[in-house]
Amino acid sequence: MPRRHIHVTGAAEAPLRAALRALRTELGIPESPEDFPPAVLAEAEAAAKAPRLPAHDATDLPFFTVDPPTSTDLDQAMHLARRADGGYRVHYAIADVAAFVAPGSALDAEAHRRVLTLYFPDGRVPLHPTVLSEGAASLLPGEVRPALLWRIDLDAEGRRVATDVRRALVRSRAKLDYEGVQRRIDTGTAEEPLALLREIGRLREALEAERGGISLNVPEQEIVEHDHTYSLAYRAPLPADGWNAQISLLTGMAAADLMTAAGTGILRTLPTAPDGAVARLRRSARALGVDWPHHVSYADVVRAADPTDPRQAAFLQECTTLLRGAGYTVFTDGLVPTPAMHAAVADEYTHCTAPLRRLVDRYAGELCVAAVAGDEPPEWVRAALPALPDEMATGARRANTVERESVDIVEAALLRERIGEIFDAYVIDVKEREPSVGTVHLDDPAVVARIAGGDTRLPLGEWLRVRLAEADPGTAKVRFAPA
């Protein structure tokens, strides 16, 4: 899970763009979304014109998508309905990437090389050519698309009672964004398939709390323009963000159950955080004034945190440190690993809902379709499974580097003219062996950065006047010093 999200629009001025371009060069990442080998582009163009189409037609279901307003790589579309027994039916369509990507092709090899779509502040570097990821394979409104169609039945409490997945043709009717969804639901203007997102989302959130799971509502850093200048601020997630995420989590848990029952699969796993990591987080909570009684679990504290409160927003960012160590675990021939849990989900779970942006999801989807049909997994899937965990780990390290360095670059670019200025900050961490070095969190601008340069112990958990000592997008560094 990313530690910090960041979004840049027109604020990307020359120094920032130059630094981001240098980062791409250093990491060997293409500059343009269209920068694919010619053979890959040729295969993508051909596949876009002649995908493998399924026989089952589900275009009568009025699906809708929920994504950021500028997104065009739409992996998921949903339709929600009530069942006669008081429960719910979730139809969740996932883009069928395998309908376009032939095993062993140049297109397939390039996807294995890229592994993940990479997100830079000024644009993304896609996993697949945009003729597919933002065109023929994307679940764009009004377009008939091949998909893996999940049908998940829930009881009145939101518990899963039946699961099915098959290939189908689908057609989304509307492309919605989070703010629009929230507004329609809050004002009572949402039609039932959309209004049920809140009802089902809340039920699933309650079940998540019951099993001890946790979803982190980490605020997103945004660049805000005001009077021809730019600053960093936090955008707190909306409830609709969380309800939408619950549908994806539901599907990932259902997929894990199908694969474990079939005896072949790939799970997303996360070990329980070690005591030392939890103790460090408790220290950060104290530093930020977040109430965490000893008898209250980490999950309950995080669930109660308010991302609109600056101190609690900083705490939520620090909470992502407990999610380190996530990976993928493959099993075959019925040898399901023990344990196979994802600590944050508090259940068995897999990634299967974002195949346009994440390599492993294509394979998980194929395994689930085979499991429901009672078939053996395709040989190309079985052959690829052993290498997938290492491939995904390599891709994740590259994505994490892009995220970490990009955040540092953006912060440095926006603060470069303010060196020497004084700010108010919280000291949220102090190095044990170097008590004059630590981390500070600023409310305005929304920055989390290193502090060093003093000769006295930093006051953990207290306000501190700090001076901006360094901000160079060329070195991607922001450093404060005690004022």
SEFIKOL-272136 format. One record per residue (C-alpha): residue number from 1; x negated, y, z negated. Coordinates in nm, 2 decimals, m for minus. Each point is the difference from the previous one (the first is absolute). Last residue first. Example, Ala and Ser with C-alpha at 12.3 -4.5 7.8 and 13.67 -1.06 7.14 Angstrom:
2
[2; [m1.37; m0.11; m0.71]]
[1; [0.14; m0.34; m0.07]]
% end
This chain:
483
[483; [m1.45; 2.74; m1.43]]
[482; [m0.06; m0.37; m0.02]]
[481; [m0.12; m0.13; 0.34]]
[480; [0.21; m0.11; 0.30]]
[479; [m0.10; m0.21; 0.29]]
[478; [0.16; m0.06; 0.34]]
[477; [m0.18; m0.22; 0.25]]
[476; [0.06; m0.11; 0.35]]
[475; [m0.36; 0.07; 0.10]]
[474; [0.11; 0.20; 0.31]]
[473; [0.32; 0.10; m0.18]]
[472; [m0.21; 0.20; m0.25]]
[471; [0.15; 0.11; m0.32]]
[470; [m0.24; 0.05; m0.29]]
[469; [0.00; 0.18; m0.33]]
[468; [0.37; 0.08; m0.06]]
[467; [0.00; 0.13; m0.35]]
[466; [0.20; m0.17; m0.28]]
[465; [0.21; 0.12; m0.29]]
[464; [0.09; m0.30; m0.20]]
[463; [0.32; m0.14; m0.14]]
[462; [m0.04; m0.30; m0.22]]
[461; [0.03; m0.38; 0.04]]
[460; [m0.37; m0.07; m0.01]]
[459; [m0.20; 0.31; m0.12]]
[458; [m0.32; m0.03; 0.22]]
[457; [m0.31; m0.06; m0.21]]
[456; [m0.25; 0.28; 0.04]]
[455; [m0.28; 0.08; 0.25]]
[454; [0.22; 0.10; 0.29]]
[453; [m0.06; m0.08; 0.37]]
[452; [0.26; m0.25; 0.07]]
[451; [0.37; m0.02; 0.09]]
[450; [0.13; m0.23; 0.27]]
[449; [0.33; 0.05; 0.17]]
[448; [0.38; m0.04; 0.00]]
[447; [0.16; 0.28; 0.19]]
[446; [0.35; 0.14; 0.03]]
[445; [m0.08; 0.37; 0.02]]
[444; [0.15; 0.08; m0.24]]
[443; [0.06; m0.28; m0.24]]
[442; [m0.37; m0.08; m0.04]]
[441; [m0.12; m0.34; m0.12]]
[440; [m0.36; m0.04; m0.13]]
[439; [m0.23; m0.30; 0.01]]
[438; [m0.32; m0.06; m0.20]]
[437; [m0.36; 0.09; m0.06]]
[436; [m0.12; 0.16; m0.33]]
[435; [0.07; m0.31; m0.19]]
[434; [m0.26; m0.20; 0.21]]
[433; [m0.01; m0.35; m0.14]]
[432; [0.37; m0.01; m0.08]]
[431; [0.10; 0.18; 0.31]]
[430; [0.29; 0.24; m0.07]]
[429; [0.35; m0.02; 0.15]]
[428; [0.32; 0.21; 0.02]]
[427; [m0.15; 0.34; m0.08]]
[426; [0.30; 0.22; 0.09]]
[425; [m0.06; 0.31; 0.21]]
[424; [0.03; 0.38; 0.01]]
[423; [m0.19; 0.16; 0.28]]
[422; [m0.28; 0.25; 0.04]]
[421; [m0.13; 0.11; 0.34]]
[420; [m0.37; m0.04; 0.09]]
[419; [0.06; m0.18; 0.32]]
[418; [0.34; 0.10; 0.14]]
[417; [m0.07; 0.01; 0.37]]
[416; [m0.08; m0.37; 0.02]]
[415; [0.31; m0.10; m0.19]]
[414; [0.22; m0.11; 0.30]]
[413; [m0.29; m0.18; 0.17]]
[412; [m0.12; m0.16; m0.31]]
[411; [0.34; m0.14; m0.09]]
[410; [0.06; m0.12; 0.35]]
[409; [m0.35; m0.17; 0.01]]
[408; [0.05; m0.17; m0.33]]
[407; [0.34; m0.13; 0.10]]
[406; [m0.14; m0.13; 0.33]]
[405; [m0.29; m0.17; m0.18]]
[404; [0.23; m0.20; m0.23]]
[403; [0.25; m0.08; 0.27]]
[402; [m0.25; m0.10; 0.27]]
[401; [m0.20; m0.21; m0.25]]
[400; [0.32; m0.17; m0.12]]
[399; [0.09; m0.09; 0.36]]
[398; [m0.35; m0.14; 0.06]]
[397; [0.02; m0.21; m0.31]]
[396; [0.35; m0.11; 0.09]]
[395; [m0.12; m0.12; 0.35]]
[394; [m0.28; m0.21; m0.15]]
[393; [0.24; m0.15; m0.26]]
[392; [0.25; m0.07; 0.28]]
[391; [m0.26; m0.19; 0.21]]
[390; [m0.12; m0.19; m0.31]]
[389; [0.36; m0.11; m0.09]]
[388; [0.08; m0.08; 0.37]]
[387; [m0.28; m0.24; 0.07]]
[386; [0.16; m0.32; m0.13]]
[385; [0.34; 0.09; 0.16]]
[384; [m0.10; 0.04; 0.37]]
[383; [0.02; m0.36; 0.10]]
[382; [0.33; m0.06; m0.18]]
[381; [0.15; 0.30; 0.19]]
[380; [m0.13; m0.11; 0.34]]
[379; [0.13; m0.35; m0.07]]
[378; [0.35; 0.12; m0.05]]
[377; [0.15; m0.08; m0.34]]
[376; [0.17; m0.33; m0.02]]
[375; [0.38; 0.02; 0.04]]
[374; [0.28; m0.01; m0.25]]
[373; [0.16; 0.31; 0.17]]
[372; [m0.01; 0.19; m0.33]]
[371; [m0.37; m0.09; m0.05]]
[370; [m0.09; 0.08; 0.37]]
[369; [0.15; 0.35; m0.03]]
[368; [m0.18; 0.05; m0.33]]
[367; [m0.34; m0.10; 0.14]]
[366; [0.04; 0.22; 0.30]]
[365; [0.08; 0.30; m0.22]]
[364; [m0.30; m0.06; m0.22]]
[363; [m0.23; m0.01; 0.30]]
[362; [0.13; 0.33; 0.14]]
[361; [m0.03; 0.15; m0.35]]
[360; [m0.37; m0.07; m0.03]]
[359; [m0.10; 0.26; 0.26]]
[358; [0.15; 0.31; m0.16]]
[357; [0.14; 0.31; 0.18]]
[356; [0.24; m0.14; 0.26]]
[355; [0.05; m0.31; m0.22]]
[354; [0.14; 0.20; m0.29]]
[353; [0.26; m0.22; m0.18]]
[352; [m0.18; m0.32; m0.07]]
[351; [m0.24; 0.05; m0.29]]
[350; [0.04; m0.27; m0.26]]
[349; [0.14; m0.05; m0.35]]
[348; [0.01; m0.24; m0.29]]
[347; [0.14; 0.18; m0.30]]
[346; [m0.09; 0.27; m0.25]]
[345; [m0.01; 0.26; 0.28]]
[344; [m0.29; 0.18; m0.16]]
[343; [m0.17; m0.32; m0.11]]
[342; [0.03; m0.17; 0.34]]
[341; [0.02; m0.37; m0.09]]
[340; [m0.16; m0.30; 0.16]]
[339; [m0.13; m0.17; m0.32]]
[338; [m0.04; m0.27; 0.10]]
[337; [m0.06; m0.05; 0.37]]
[336; [0.26; m0.18; 0.22]]
[335; [m0.15; m0.32; 0.14]]
[334; [0.30; m0.10; 0.21]]
[333; [m0.21; m0.09; 0.31]]
[332; [m0.13; 0.36; 0.02]]
[331; [m0.07; 0.30; m0.22]]
[330; [m0.15; 0.34; 0.07]]
[329; [m0.05; 0.27; m0.27]]
[328; [m0.02; 0.36; 0.09]]
[327; [m0.15; 0.28; m0.22]]
[326; [0.07; 0.25; m0.27]]
[325; [m0.29; 0.07; m0.23]]
[324; [0.08; 0.36; m0.09]]
[323; [0.36; 0.06; m0.11]]
[322; [m0.10; 0.12; m0.35]]
[321; [m0.18; 0.30; 0.16]]
[320; [0.33; 0.11; 0.15]]
[319; [0.10; 0.12; m0.35]]
[318; [m0.24; 0.30; 0.03]]
[317; [0.23; 0.15; 0.27]]
[316; [0.30; m0.06; m0.22]]
[315; [m0.18; 0.19; m0.29]]
[314; [m0.06; 0.30; 0.22]]
[313; [0.37; 0.01; 0.09]]
[312; [0.07; m0.03; m0.37]]
[311; [m0.20; 0.31; m0.07]]
[310; [0.15; 0.19; 0.29]]
[309; [0.36; m0.09; m0.08]]
[308; [0.19; m0.08; 0.33]]
[307; [m0.13; m0.36; m0.01]]
[306; [0.19; m0.07; m0.32]]
[305; [m0.13; m0.31; m0.18]]
[304; [0.26; m0.24; m0.14]]
[303; [m0.09; m0.28; 0.23]]
[302; [m0.37; 0.05; m0.07]]
[301; [0.06; m0.03; m0.37]]
[300; [0.22; m0.31; 0.04]]
[299; [m0.25; m0.17; 0.22]]
[298; [m0.30; 0.07; m0.23]]
[297; [0.19; m0.16; m0.29]]
[296; [0.13; 0.18; m0.31]]
[295; [m0.11; m0.13; m0.34]]
[294; [m0.30; 0.23; m0.02]]
[293; [0.20; 0.31; 0.07]]
[292; [m0.08; 0.18; 0.33]]
[291; [0.10; 0.36; 0.00]]
[290; [m0.18; 0.19; 0.28]]
[289; [m0.20; 0.29; m0.13]]
[288; [m0.24; 0.00; 0.30]]
[287; [m0.30; m0.10; m0.20]]
[286; [0.20; m0.25; m0.20]]
[285; [0.12; m0.16; 0.33]]
[284; [m0.36; 0.00; 0.13]]
[283; [m0.11; m0.19; m0.31]]
[282; [0.28; m0.25; 0.04]]
[281; [m0.12; m0.05; 0.36]]
[280; [m0.35; m0.09; m0.13]]
[279; [0.15; m0.25; m0.24]]
[278; [0.20; m0.15; 0.28]]
[277; [m0.32; m0.04; 0.21]]
[276; [m0.18; m0.16; m0.30]]
[275; [0.28; m0.24; m0.06]]
[274; [m0.02; m0.14; 0.35]]
[273; [0.27; 0.07; 0.25]]
[272; [0.20; m0.31; 0.10]]
[271; [m0.11; m0.14; 0.32]]
[270; [0.15; 0.11; 0.33]]
[269; [0.11; m0.23; 0.28]]
[268; [0.15; 0.05; 0.35]]
[267; [0.09; m0.35; 0.12]]
[266; [m0.09; m0.19; 0.31]]
[265; [0.20; m0.30; 0.10]]
[264; [0.04; m0.38; 0.04]]
[263; [0.19; m0.23; m0.23]]
[262; [0.35; 0.06; 0.13]]
[261; [0.14; 0.08; m0.34]]
[260; [m0.30; 0.24; m0.06]]
[259; [0.06; 0.16; 0.33]]
[258; [0.37; 0.06; m0.05]]
[257; [m0.06; 0.13; m0.35]]
[256; [m0.26; 0.25; 0.12]]
[255; [0.23; 0.12; 0.27]]
[254; [0.28; 0.07; m0.25]]
[253; [m0.25; 0.20; m0.22]]
[252; [m0.11; 0.20; 0.31]]
[251; [0.36; 0.06; 0.09]]
[250; [0.10; 0.13; m0.34]]
[249; [m0.31; 0.22; m0.01]]
[248; [0.10; 0.16; 0.34]]
[247; [0.35; 0.06; m0.13]]
[246; [m0.15; 0.14; m0.32]]
[245; [m0.21; 0.25; 0.19]]
[244; [0.31; 0.16; 0.14]]
[243; [0.14; 0.05; m0.35]]
[242; [m0.33; 0.15; m0.11]]
[241; [m0.02; 0.25; 0.28]]
[240; [0.37; 0.08; m0.05]]
[239; [m0.08; 0.10; m0.36]]
[238; [m0.22; 0.28; 0.14]]
[237; [m0.38; m0.01; m0.02]]
[236; [m0.17; 0.30; m0.16]]
[235; [m0.17; 0.24; 0.24]]
[234; [m0.32; 0.14; m0.16]]
[233; [m0.17; 0.32; 0.11]]
[232; [m0.31; 0.11; 0.19]]
[231; [m0.05; 0.35; 0.13]]
[230; [m0.01; 0.18; 0.33]]
[229; [m0.01; 0.36; 0.10]]
[228; [0.20; 0.19; 0.26]]
[227; [0.24; 0.14; m0.26]]
[226; [0.08; m0.35; m0.12]]
[225; [m0.08; m0.33; 0.16]]
[224; [0.03; m0.31; m0.21]]
[223; [m0.23; m0.30; 0.05]]
[222; [0.15; m0.31; m0.16]]
[221; [m0.12; m0.25; m0.26]]
[220; [0.24; m0.28; m0.05]]
[219; [0.13; m0.09; m0.35]]
[218; [m0.04; m0.37; m0.11]]
[217; [0.33; m0.16; m0.07]]
[216; [m0.16; m0.33; m0.11]]
[215; [0.22; m0.30; 0.02]]
[214; [m0.01; m0.23; m0.30]]
[213; [0.09; m0.36; m0.08]]
[212; [0.08; m0.13; m0.35]]
[211; [0.27; m0.25; 0.10]]
[210; [0.28; 0.21; m0.14]]
[209; [m0.15; 0.32; 0.14]]
[208; [0.00; m0.14; 0.35]]
[207; [0.36; m0.12; m0.05]]
[206; [0.10; 0.36; m0.09]]
[205; [m0.18; 0.13; 0.30]]
[204; [0.19; m0.26; 0.22]]
[203; [0.33; 0.12; m0.14]]
[202; [m0.10; 0.36; 0.06]]
[201; [m0.10; m0.06; 0.36]]
[200; [0.32; m0.20; 0.07]]
[199; [0.22; 0.29; m0.11]]
[198; [m0.22; 0.27; 0.14]]
[197; [m0.03; m0.17; 0.34]]
[196; [0.37; m0.07; m0.01]]
[195; [0.07; 0.36; 0.10]]
[194; [m0.18; m0.07; 0.33]]
[193; [0.22; m0.29; 0.11]]
[192; [0.30; 0.17; m0.17]]
[191; [m0.01; 0.33; 0.19]]
[190; [m0.20; 0.28; m0.16]]
[189; [0.19; 0.33; m0.07]]
[188; [0.01; m0.05; m0.38]]
[187; [m0.22; 0.31; m0.06]]
[186; [m0.27; m0.20; m0.18]]
[185; [0.00; m0.28; 0.27]]
[184; [m0.02; 0.24; 0.29]]
[183; [m0.27; 0.21; m0.16]]
[182; [m0.21; m0.29; m0.10]]
[181; [0.02; m0.15; 0.35]]
[180; [m0.09; 0.34; 0.16]]
[179; [m0.30; 0.04; m0.23]]
[178; [m0.12; m0.36; 0.07]]
[177; [0.03; 0.02; 0.38]]
[176; [0.25; m0.16; 0.22]]
[175; [m0.03; m0.15; 0.35]]
[174; [0.35; m0.11; 0.11]]
[173; [0.17; m0.27; 0.20]]
[172; [m0.26; m0.27; 0.00]]
[171; [0.04; m0.27; 0.25]]
[170; [m0.08; m0.37; m0.06]]
[169; [m0.09; m0.31; 0.21]]
[168; [m0.06; m0.30; m0.22]]
[167; [m0.26; m0.23; m0.13]]
[166; [0.09; m0.18; m0.32]]
[165; [m0.01; 0.05; m0.38]]
[164; [0.24; m0.14; m0.26]]
[163; [0.02; 0.04; m0.38]]
[162; [0.26; m0.08; m0.26]]
[161; [0.07; 0.08; m0.36]]
[160; [m0.22; 0.30; m0.08]]
[159; [0.08; 0.19; m0.31]]
[158; [0.16; 0.35; 0.04]]
[157; [0.23; m0.03; m0.30]]
[156; [0.31; m0.05; 0.22]]
[155; [m0.17; m0.29; 0.18]]
[154; [m0.25; 0.06; 0.28]]
[153; [m0.01; m0.14; 0.35]]
[152; [m0.31; 0.05; 0.22]]
[151; [0.02; m0.01; 0.37]]
[150; [m0.33; 0.07; 0.17]]
[149; [m0.02; 0.07; 0.37]]
[148; [m0.35; m0.04; 0.15]]
[147; [0.03; 0.25; 0.28]]
[146; [0.02; 0.04; 0.38]]
[145; [0.11; 0.36; 0.09]]
[144; [0.30; 0.17; 0.16]]
[143; [m0.05; 0.37; m0.02]]
[142; [0.25; 0.26; m0.13]]
[141; [m0.21; 0.10; m0.29]]
[140; [m0.36; m0.12; 0.00]]
[139; [m0.09; m0.33; m0.15]]
[138; [m0.36; 0.01; 0.13]]
[137; [m0.12; m0.28; 0.23]]
[136; [0.04; 0.18; 0.33]]
[135; [m0.11; 0.34; m0.11]]
[134; [m0.18; 0.13; m0.31]]
[133; [m0.19; m0.33; m0.08]]
[132; [0.03; m0.14; 0.36]]
[131; [m0.10; 0.29; 0.23]]
[130; [m0.18; 0.13; m0.30]]
[129; [m0.27; m0.27; 0.03]]
[128; [m0.01; m0.22; m0.31]]
[127; [m0.16; 0.05; m0.34]]
[126; [0.03; 0.37; 0.03]]
[125; [m0.25; 0.28; m0.09]]
[124; [0.21; 0.26; m0.17]]
[123; [0.01; 0.38; m0.01]]
[122; [m0.13; 0.31; m0.16]]
[121; [m0.02; m0.12; m0.36]]
[120; [m0.14; m0.33; 0.12]]
[119; [0.21; m0.32; m0.02]]
[118; [m0.15; m0.32; 0.12]]
[117; [0.22; m0.27; 0.15]]
[116; [m0.12; m0.33; m0.13]]
[115; [m0.20; m0.31; 0.12]]
[114; [m0.20; 0.19; 0.27]]
[113; [m0.21; m0.30; 0.12]]
[112; [0.28; m0.25; m0.04]]
[111; [0.23; 0.24; 0.20]]
[110; [m0.27; 0.03; 0.27]]
[109; [m0.02; m0.38; 0.03]]
[108; [0.38; m0.02; 0.04]]
[107; [0.01; 0.26; 0.27]]
[106; [m0.29; m0.18; 0.18]]
[105; [0.21; m0.31; m0.01]]
[104; [m0.05; m0.31; m0.22]]
[103; [0.35; m0.01; m0.12]]
[102; [0.23; 0.21; 0.22]]
[101; [0.11; 0.34; m0.15]]
[100; [0.34; 0.13; 0.12]]
[99; [0.27; m0.23; m0.15]]
[98; [m0.25; m0.06; m0.28]]
[97; [0.05; 0.36; m0.11]]
[96; [0.36; m0.07; m0.09]]
[95; [0.10; 0.32; m0.18]]
[94; [0.18; m0.09; m0.33]]
[93; [0.38; 0.01; m0.03]]
[92; [0.14; m0.01; m0.34]]
[91; [0.37; m0.10; m0.05]]
[90; [0.09; 0.02; m0.37]]
[89; [0.32; m0.16; m0.11]]
[88; [0.15; 0.10; m0.33]]
[87; [0.20; m0.16; m0.29]]
[86; [0.35; 0.05; m0.11]]
[85; [0.13; m0.34; 0.14]]
[84; [0.12; 0.16; 0.32]]
[83; [m0.35; 0.12; 0.09]]
[82; [m0.09; 0.37; 0.02]]
[81; [m0.22; 0.13; 0.27]]
[80; [m0.35; 0.14; 0.07]]
[79; [m0.16; 0.03; 0.35]]
[78; [m0.38; 0.05; 0.02]]
[77; [m0.27; 0.10; 0.24]]
[76; [m0.37; m0.06; m0.05]]
[75; [m0.33; 0.04; 0.19]]
[74; [0.05; 0.35; 0.14]]
[73; [m0.32; 0.14; 0.16]]
[72; [0.16; 0.34; 0.09]]
[71; [m0.05; 0.18; m0.33]]
[70; [0.04; 0.38; 0.00]]
[69; [0.30; 0.00; m0.23]]
[68; [m0.15; m0.24; m0.26]]
[67; [0.19; m0.32; 0.02]]
[66; [0.34; m0.15; m0.06]]
[65; [0.14; m0.21; 0.29]]
[64; [0.36; m0.08; 0.09]]
[63; [0.18; m0.31; 0.12]]
[62; [0.35; m0.01; 0.14]]
[61; [0.04; m0.38; 0.04]]
[60; [0.15; m0.07; 0.35]]
[59; [m0.35; m0.03; 0.14]]
[58; [m0.04; m0.34; m0.17]]
[57; [m0.05; m0.21; 0.31]]
[56; [m0.17; m0.34; m0.04]]
[55; [m0.19; m0.12; 0.31]]
[54; [m0.33; 0.16; m0.08]]
[53; [m0.21; 0.21; 0.23]]
[52; [m0.37; m0.05; 0.07]]
[51; [m0.12; 0.34; 0.12]]
[50; [m0.02; 0.10; 0.36]]
[49; [m0.05; 0.38; 0.06]]
[48; [m0.17; 0.07; m0.33]]
[47; [m0.21; m0.32; 0.05]]
[46; [m0.14; 0.14; 0.32]]
[45; [m0.10; 0.33; m0.15]]
[44; [m0.15; m0.17; m0.30]]
[43; [m0.20; m0.23; 0.22]]
[42; [m0.14; 0.29; 0.20]]
[41; [m0.08; 0.20; m0.32]]
[40; [m0.19; m0.30; m0.14]]
[39; [m0.20; m0.05; 0.32]]
[38; [m0.09; 0.37; 0.01]]
[37; [m0.14; 0.00; m0.35]]
[36; [0.21; 0.21; m0.24]]
[35; [m0.04; 0.38; m0.07]]
[34; [0.37; 0.10; 0.03]]
[33; [0.03; 0.11; m0.37]]
[32; [m0.30; 0.22; 0.07]]
[31; [m0.32; 0.04; m0.21]]
[30; [m0.08; m0.36; m0.02]]
[29; [m0.15; m0.13; m0.33]]
[28; [m0.38; m0.07; m0.03]]
[27; [m0.01; 0.09; m0.37]]
[26; [m0.24; 0.28; 0.05]]
[25; [0.17; 0.12; 0.31]]
[24; [0.34; 0.01; m0.17]]
[23; [m0.15; 0.19; m0.29]]
[22; [m0.16; 0.25; 0.24]]
[21; [0.34; 0.07; 0.16]]
[20; [0.15; 0.05; m0.34]]
[19; [m0.27; 0.25; m0.09]]
[18; [0.05; 0.19; 0.33]]
[17; [0.38; 0.00; m0.05]]
[16; [m0.04; 0.15; m0.35]]
[15; [m0.25; 0.26; 0.11]]
[14; [0.22; 0.10; 0.29]]
[13; [0.33; 0.03; m0.18]]
[12; [0.24; m0.28; m0.08]]
[11; [0.28; 0.20; m0.16]]
[10; [0.23; m0.07; 0.30]]
[9; [0.10; m0.33; m0.15]]
[8; [m0.18; m0.19; m0.27]]
[7; [0.13; m0.27; m0.23]]
[6; [m0.17; m0.17; m0.29]]
[5; [0.07; m0.32; m0.19]]
[4; [m0.20; m0.07; m0.31]]
[3; [m0.10; m0.33; m0.16]]
[2; [0.11; m0.21; 0.30]]
[1; [0.14; m0.34; m0.09]]
% end
